[in-house]
Amino acid sequence: MLGSDAILRCLEADGVDVAFGIPGGAILPLYDAFARGSTVRHVLARHEQGAGHMAEGYARASGRVGVAMATSGPGVTNLVTPIADAWMDSTPLVCITGQVRTSLIGTDAFQETDATGITLPIVKHSWLVQDVEELPHVIKAAFHIARTGRSGPVLVDVAKDVQEAEIDFTYPHQVDLPGWRPPASVHPRQVREAARALLAASRPVLYVGGGVVNGEATDELLELAETGGIPVITTLMAKGAFPESHPLCYGPPGMHGSKWANWGLNKADLIVAVGARVDDRVTGKLAAFAPGAKVIHFDIDA
């Protein structure tokens, strides 16, 4: 089959049911493959930035990896904003973009941009595929990296002639990434010390972020809060992580939050921060934030 068909077969094998994008010159072979048939439904956007945000919304609503597609040049640069947003919000996103032919890369060809270079600070990883034999392994690795560890965006930039090249397709069932070792556990001794501190505190609060949603830990959050009678303060990214009708719900903190949530943080003697990055919109002047509190920080990134 052609490389473009191989991309769709990989998406199907990874359980993708919908992708969002806009056709353009360097990605047209992939759209020809859609026309030949696929179980992946394509949703046509009106702007690549919209396609990226649609893929983000799909990922957040479904808990699956979102897929966005764009052509080279302006297509890729229009995807930069949703890629950056997915990076900041830990949203799993695979962006597949077209690139000029391999013989034209580096010649300032029509609509050639350095997609991997432009997005380097805002992706977990990126690939420029110039050999059709690499395609299945790259697509498999892209989905694995997007959804493991702290979720986030990845970019697969595929030269146009690679999409048109023939491949004897075999889908890889395992990922060979010896350097990719996301944290898998926390030391039990740290958990015991955190429990002791929580039992000793007189005014503890739970300060939770989007990591509780991404980690599917909302049931555990509710159980912990009710067991200890601990107020729960939720960031904007943790919207929906805790019932807002619950008597222990203090809502969001910071400059966009409630007076009582900020008061709760300010007067706490222990803050258990879970899946939150302690954003400047929450803390304000860091030296004056929760002056009397010890902090226990649970986060996927060490």
Secondary structure, DSSP 8 states (H G I E B T S, - for coil): -BHHHHHHHHHHHTT--EEEE---GGGHHHHHHHHH--SSEEEE-SSHHHHHHHHHHHHHHHSS-EEEEE-STHHHHHHHHHHHHHHHHT--EEEEEEE--GGGTTTT-TT---HHHHTGGG-SEEEEE--GGGHHHHHHHHHHHHHSSS--EEEEEEEHHHHHSB------SS---TT--------HHHHHHHHHHHHH-SSEEEEE-HHHHHTT-HHHHHHHHHHHT--EEE-GGGTTSS-TTSTTEEE--GGGS-HHHHHHHHH-SEEEEES----HHHHSSGGGSSTT-EEEEE-S--
